[in-house]
Amino acid sequence: MRPLLPSLREKKRYIAFEVISENIISDFNSVSNTIQGSVHEFIGRLGEEEAGMIFINDKWNEVKQRGLVRVNNKYTDHIRASLALIKDINGQKVIVRSLGVSGILKKAYNNYIAK
């Protein structure tokens, strides 16, 4: 089986986000599940599948509560809007804000997460 040509591959972007809360949220699974639920409510099941969201678990900074999610380049604005709609995680009031978007994983991590 031959690989896809570069022009036919899905183009991806990495969205850096930050969770602002009074107490530290140590469980990344609850954060990712809440974000997925918000995206599902905002753009629906079909849009969620077309966006191709993948959370990058090993880039989660628990101290700063910052993380990365990979999405299709056509859905970056939709995902950023759905991040802004999140009000609580596990009953704790939070603000989730987008820090920035990059096309390169290393650049997104160095500029937004590790800073």
C-alpha positions as CSV (number, residue, x, y, z in Angstrom):
1,M,0.0,0.0,0.0
2,R,1.4,3.4,-1.0
3,P,1.4,6.3,1.4
4,L,-0.7,9.4,0.7
5,L,0.8,12.3,-1.1
6,P,1.6,15.3,1.1
7,S,-1.1,17.3,-0.7
8,L,-3.7,14.8,0.2
9,R,-2.8,14.4,3.9
10,E,-4.8,16.1,6.7
11,K,-3.1,19.3,7.8
12,K,-2.8,19.6,11.5
13,R,-2.4,22.4,14.1
14,Y,-1.6,22.3,17.7
15,I,-3.7,24.4,20.1
16,A,-2.1,25.3,23.4
17,F,-4.7,25.9,26.2
18,E,-4.6,26.8,29.9
19,V,-7.0,25.9,32.7
20,I,-7.4,28.7,35.3
21,S,-8.9,27.5,38.6
22,E,-8.6,28.1,42.3
23,N,-7.3,24.6,43.0
24,I,-5.0,22.5,40.8
25,I,-6.8,19.9,38.7
26,S,-4.5,16.9,38.7
27,D,-6.6,14.6,36.6
28,F,-5.9,15.2,32.9
29,N,-8.6,12.7,31.9
30,S,-11.4,14.9,33.4
31,V,-10.0,18.0,31.6
32,S,-9.9,16.1,28.2
33,N,-13.4,14.7,28.8
34,T,-14.8,18.1,29.6
35,I,-13.2,19.6,26.5
36,Q,-14.5,16.8,24.3
37,G,-18.0,17.3,25.7
38,S,-17.9,21.0,25.0
39,V,-16.7,20.4,21.4
40,H,-19.5,17.9,21.0
41,E,-22.1,20.4,22.2
42,F,-20.7,23.2,20.1
43,I,-20.1,21.6,16.7
44,G,-21.8,18.2,17.0
45,R,-20.7,14.6,16.4
46,L,-19.8,15.1,12.8
47,G,-17.8,18.2,13.3
48,E,-16.0,16.6,16.2
49,E,-15.0,13.7,14.0
50,E,-13.9,15.9,11.1
51,A,-11.8,18.1,13.6
52,G,-9.9,14.9,14.5
53,M,-9.0,16.1,18.0
54,I,-6.1,14.3,19.7
55,F,-5.0,15.2,23.2
56,I,-1.3,15.0,23.8
57,N,-1.1,13.5,27.3
58,D,2.7,13.7,27.8
59,K,2.8,17.5,27.1
60,W,0.4,18.3,30.0
61,N,2.0,20.6,32.5
62,E,0.2,19.9,35.8
63,V,1.8,22.8,37.7
64,K,0.8,25.5,35.2
65,Q,-2.3,23.5,34.0
66,R,-1.4,23.9,30.4
67,G,-1.8,21.4,27.6
68,L,-1.9,20.7,23.8
69,V,-4.5,19.3,21.5
70,R,-4.0,18.5,17.9
71,V,-6.8,19.4,15.4
72,N,-7.4,19.7,11.7
73,N,-6.4,23.2,10.5
74,K,-10.0,24.0,9.3
75,Y,-11.4,23.5,12.8
76,T,-9.0,25.6,14.9
77,D,-11.5,28.4,15.4
78,H,-14.3,26.0,16.3
79,I,-12.1,24.3,19.0
80,R,-10.9,27.6,20.4
81,A,-14.5,28.8,20.7
82,S,-15.6,25.6,22.4
83,L,-12.7,26.0,24.9
84,A,-14.1,29.4,25.9
85,L,-17.5,28.0,26.6
86,I,-16.3,25.7,29.4
87,K,-17.4,26.9,32.9
88,D,-16.6,24.0,35.2
89,I,-14.6,20.8,35.5
90,N,-15.8,18.2,38.0
91,G,-18.0,20.9,39.7
92,Q,-15.0,23.3,40.1
93,K,-15.4,26.7,38.4
94,V,-12.7,27.2,35.8
95,I,-11.7,29.3,32.8
96,V,-10.2,27.6,29.8
97,R,-8.4,29.9,27.5
98,S,-6.5,29.3,24.3
99,L,-2.8,30.4,24.5
100,G,-2.0,30.0,20.8
101,V,-1.9,27.9,17.7
102,S,1.1,26.4,15.9
103,G,1.8,24.0,13.1
104,I,4.8,22.4,14.8
105,L,4.6,20.4,18.0
106,K,8.0,21.5,19.4
107,K,7.3,25.1,18.7
108,A,3.9,25.0,20.4
109,Y,5.4,23.3,23.4
110,N,8.3,25.6,23.8
111,N,6.4,28.8,23.2
112,Y,3.3,28.2,25.2
113,I,3.6,25.2,27.6
114,A,7.2,25.2,28.9
115,K,7.4,29.0,29.2
